[in-house]
Amino acid sequence: MKSGRGNLLLMKTIIEWLKKNKLTVVLILAVGYLLLQQNSGPITPLSLNQQRFGGEMMEGAVLPKAGGGITGMMSSILPSDSETPPTSGQDRLVIRETTLSMVVKDVAESLKTIRQKTESLDGYMVNSHLSKPEESASGTITVRVPEEKLIEALEAFRRAGLRVVDENVSGRDVTDQYVDLEARLATLNKTKTKFEEILDRATQVQDLLTVQRELVNLQQQIDSVKGQQQYLSQSAKLSKITVYLSTDEFSLPYSPADPWRPNVVFKLAVRSLVSALRGIGTAAIWIGVYSPIWAPILAVIWIVKKRSAN
């Protein structure tokens, strides 16, 4: 009898707790269900047609994937195919990057010309480098110009040099990536709205704190997606151009069509000879500088050997 009364009392206590913590129960059941689904196979974004809270039904509430809390699990939410808007050829986002390798008469002057032309085309310089060794000066400059002015910029940059030895234009289509981010952003915003509705109905302090924490995590994901969208959009609007400049063709980063040429071999051989002579001269200087250390030691060794011989 005592055991039966104890069980009955325990059941009443559990029922009362469930009534007072409806939101917590719903969240625990949802997380448990998703974890079971993850163990049994791949999980796809779930949509609950009805989610009960406070005795009322909420239509179309979206639950995230499992893994790290309710909103933390939503980092991998993907929109359904029906939510992905179609894209046309005219609206595609393409990030274009161009590299030029040019022989110039004056590297510093060419860098200045390219920088000024970039500014006149409403672009900007990303970075610039100038090196002036004894053999030949060289430099690199990276700029960004509006996509519609890319051809004009390239034509102006070519005129800044004596000869273009290598040119490469490439494009990366990021339209699908942008559309996926757009669809994911819409899903996150819908889920955020549902959590805000839950927050309005919450009465328990614990429930309020739980939902507010999930809303903060959701907002962080939304800001991250918006940042990625902005990066892709700006990268597509501004084409990147990297120009390599040098007074010597063989200092430029490119592979000539005919790698064996007599003039090339002769120049490389002269450079090798000069480098070897410089190495010998450098070694002689170091030996001379350290002579106060090694000269007395050699003298002592020579004297000792001479006395031993006598």
C-alpha positions in Angstrom: 0.0 0.0 0.0 2.8 2.4 0.9 4.6 1.6 -2.3 1.4 2.2 -4.3 0.8 5.6 -2.6 4.4 6.6 -3.2 4.2 5.9 -6.9 0.9 7.8 -7.1 2.4 10.8 -5.3 5.4 10.7 -7.6 3.2 10.6 -10.7 1.2 13.6 -9.5 4.5 15.5 -8.8 5.7 14.8 -12.3 2.4 15.8 -13.9 2.4 19.1 -12.0 6.0 19.8 -13.0 5.1 19.1 -16.7 2.2 21.5 -16.5 4.4 24.3 -15.1 7.3 23.7 -17.5 5.6 23.1 -20.9 8.2 25.0 -22.9 11.1 23.1 -21.4 9.3 19.8 -22.1 8.7 20.7 -25.7 12.4 21.7 -26.2 13.7 18.6 -24.5 11.4 16.3 -26.6 12.5 18.1 -29.8 16.2 17.8 -29.0 15.8 14.1 -28.1 13.9 13.4 -31.3 16.5 15.0 -33.4 19.3 13.2 -31.6 17.6 9.9 -32.3 17.1 10.8 -35.9 20.8 11.6 -36.2 21.8 8.2 -34.8 19.5 6.4 -37.2 20.6 8.2 -40.3 21.2 11.6 -42.0 19.0 14.4 -40.8 17.2 16.8 -43.1 15.7 20.2 -42.0 12.4 19.4 -40.2 9.2 21.4 -40.3 6.6 20.9 -37.6 3.2 21.7 -38.8 2.1 22.1 -35.2 4.1 23.0 -32.1 2.2 23.2 -28.9 3.0 25.9 -26.4 0.8 27.2 -23.5 -2.2 25.2 -24.8 -2.1 26.9 -28.3 -0.9 25.6 -31.7 1.8 27.3 -33.7 1.7 26.6 -37.4 4.9 26.0 -39.4 7.4 26.1 -36.6 10.9 25.1 -37.9 13.3 23.0 -35.9 17.0 22.9 -36.6 19.4 20.0 -37.0 21.0 18.3 -34.1 24.3 19.2 -32.6 25.1 21.8 -29.9 21.8 23.3 -28.5 18.6 24.3 -30.3 20.0 27.3 -32.1 23.5 26.0 -32.2 22.2 23.0 -34.2 20.8 25.4 -36.8 24.2 26.3 -38.2 23.6 23.6 -40.8 20.0 24.5 -41.8 19.5 24.4 -45.5 16.5 25.6 -47.4 14.3 23.3 -49.4 14.5 23.4 -53.2 11.2 25.2 -53.4 12.7 28.1 -51.4 15.7 28.6 -53.7 14.9 31.4 -56.2 15.8 30.9 -59.9 18.7 32.8 -61.3 19.2 34.1 -64.9 22.4 34.5 -66.8 22.2 38.3 -66.5 22.0 38.2 -62.7 24.9 35.9 -62.1 27.7 36.9 -59.7 31.2 36.3 -61.1 34.4 37.3 -59.2 37.1 38.2 -61.8 40.8 38.1 -61.1 43.5 39.2 -63.5 47.3 39.0 -63.4 49.7 40.9 -65.7 53.5 40.4 -66.0 55.2 43.3 -67.8 58.6 44.5 -68.7 58.9 48.2 -67.9 61.6 50.9 -68.2 61.1 52.4 -64.7 59.3 50.3 -62.1 58.6 53.1 -59.7 57.1 55.3 -62.4 55.0 52.5 -63.7 53.6 51.8 -60.2 52.7 55.4 -59.9 50.9 55.4 -63.3 48.9 52.3 -62.4 47.9 53.7 -59.0 46.8 57.0 -60.5 44.8 55.3 -63.3 43.1 53.0 -60.7 41.9 56.0 -58.7 40.6 57.7 -61.8 38.5 54.6 -62.5 36.9 54.8 -59.0 39.0 51.9 -57.8 41.6 51.6 -55.0 45.0 50.0 -54.3 45.1 47.0 -52.1 48.9 46.7 -51.7 52.1 47.7 -53.5 55.8 46.5 -53.3 59.0 47.9 -54.8 62.4 46.2 -54.8 65.6 47.6 -56.2 68.4 45.1 -56.2 71.6 45.7 -58.2 70.7 43.5 -61.1 67.1 44.7 -61.9 64.3 46.5 -60.1 60.9 44.8 -59.7 57.6 45.6 -58.1 54.1 44.2 -57.5 50.8 46.1 -57.2 47.3 44.8 -56.5 44.3 47.0 -57.2 40.5 46.6 -57.4 38.5 48.4 -60.1 34.7 48.3 -60.9 33.8 45.3 -62.9 32.5 47.3 -65.8 35.8 49.2 -66.1 38.0 46.1 -66.1 38.8 46.2 -69.8 39.6 49.9 -69.7 41.9 49.4 -66.7 43.8 46.5 -68.4 44.4 48.6 -71.6 45.7 51.5 -69.5 48.0 49.2 -67.5 49.4 47.6 -70.6 50.4 51.0 -71.9 52.4 51.6 -68.7 54.9 49.0 -69.6 57.2 48.2 -72.5 55.9 44.7 -73.1 53.4 42.3 -71.6 55.0 38.8 -71.3 52.1 37.1 -69.5 48.4 37.9 -68.9 45.7 35.7 -67.3 42.1 36.5 -66.7 40.0 34.1 -64.6 36.4 34.2 -63.2 34.7 32.4 -60.4 30.9 32.0 -60.5 29.5 32.4 -56.9 25.9 32.8 -57.9 24.8 29.5 -56.4 26.7 30.2 -53.2 25.0 33.6 -52.9 21.5 32.1 -53.6 22.1 29.4 -51.0 23.1 32.1 -48.4 20.0 34.0 -49.3 17.7 31.0 -48.8 19.4 30.1 -45.6 19.0 33.7 -44.4 15.3 33.5 -45.1 15.0 30.3 -43.1 16.9 31.8 -40.1 14.7 34.8 -40.1 11.6 32.6 -40.1 12.9 30.5 -37.3 13.8 33.7 -35.3 10.2 34.9 -35.7 8.9 31.7 -34.3 11.2 31.9 -31.3 10.1 35.5 -30.7 6.5 34.3 -30.7 7.5 31.6 -28.1 9.2 34.3 -26.1 6.0 36.4 -26.0 4.1 33.4 -24.5 6.8 32.3 -22.0 6.0 32.9 -18.4 8.7 31.0 -16.5 12.1 32.7 -15.9 14.0 29.6 -17.1 12.0 29.5 -20.3 12.6 33.2 -20.9 16.4 32.8 -20.5 16.5 29.7 -22.7 14.7 31.4 -25.6 16.6 34.6 -25.3 19.9 32.7 -25.5 18.7 30.9 -28.6 17.6 34.2 -30.1 21.1 35.7 -29.5 22.7 32.7 -31.3 20.3 33.0 -34.2 21.1 36.7 -34.6 24.8 35.9 -34.7 24.2 33.4 -37.5 22.1 35.9 -39.4 24.8 38.5 -39.1 27.4 36.0 -40.3 25.3 35.1 -43.4 24.8 38.7 -44.2 28.5 39.3 -44.0 29.2 36.5 -46.4 26.7 37.8 -48.8 28.2 41.3 -48.6 31.7 39.9 -49.3 30.5 38.0 -52.4 28.6 41.0 -53.7 31.5 43.4 -53.2 34.0 41.0 -54.7 31.9 40.6 -57.8 31.4 44.3 -58.2 35.2 45.0 -57.9 37.6 43.0 -60.1 41.0 42.3 -58.7 44.1 43.0 -60.8 47.6 42.0 -59.8 50.5 43.5 -61.9 54.1 42.2 -61.7 56.7 44.7 -63.0 60.4 44.4 -63.7 63.1 45.8 -65.9 64.2 42.3 -66.5 61.9 39.7 -68.1 63.5 36.8 -66.3 62.6 38.3 -62.9 58.9 38.1 -63.6 56.8 35.1 -62.3 55.9 33.4 -65.6 56.9 30.5 -67.7 58.1 31.4 -71.2 56.7 29.4 -74.2 60.3 28.6 -75.2 62.3 28.0 -72.0 65.6 27.4 -73.9 66.9 30.5 -75.5 70.6 31.4 -76.0 70.3 34.9 -74.6 68.5 33.5 -71.6 71.2 30.9 -71.0 73.9 33.5 -71.4 72.3 35.9 -68.9 71.7 33.1 -66.4 75.4 32.0 -66.7 76.7 35.5 -66.1 74.4 35.9 -63.1 75.7 32.6 -61.7 79.3 33.7 -62.2 78.7 37.0 -60.5 76.9 35.3 -57.7 79.8 32.8 -57.2 82.4 35.7 -57.2 80.3 37.5 -54.6 80.2 34.5 -52.5 84.0 34.1 -52.6 84.4 37.8 -51.8 81.9 37.6 -48.9 83.8 34.6 -47.4 87.1 36.4 -47.7 85.7 39.4 -45.8 84.3 37.2 -43.0 87.7 35.4 -42.7 89.5 38.7 -42.5 87.2 40.1 -39.9 87.6 37.1 -37.6 91.4 36.9 -38.2 92.2 38.2 -34.6 90.6 35.0 -33.3 91.9 32.3 -35.7 95.3 33.8 -36.5 96.8 33.5 -33.0 95.4 30.0 -32.7 97.0 28.9 -36.0 100.3 30.6 -34.9 100.3 28.6 -31.6 99.6 25.4 -33.5 102.4 26.1 -36.0 104.9 26.8 -33.2 104.0 23.7 -31.3 104.4 21.5 -34.4 107.7 23.1 -35.2 109.2 22.5 -31.8 107.9 18.9 -31.8 109.7 18.3 -35.1 112.9 19.6 -33.7 
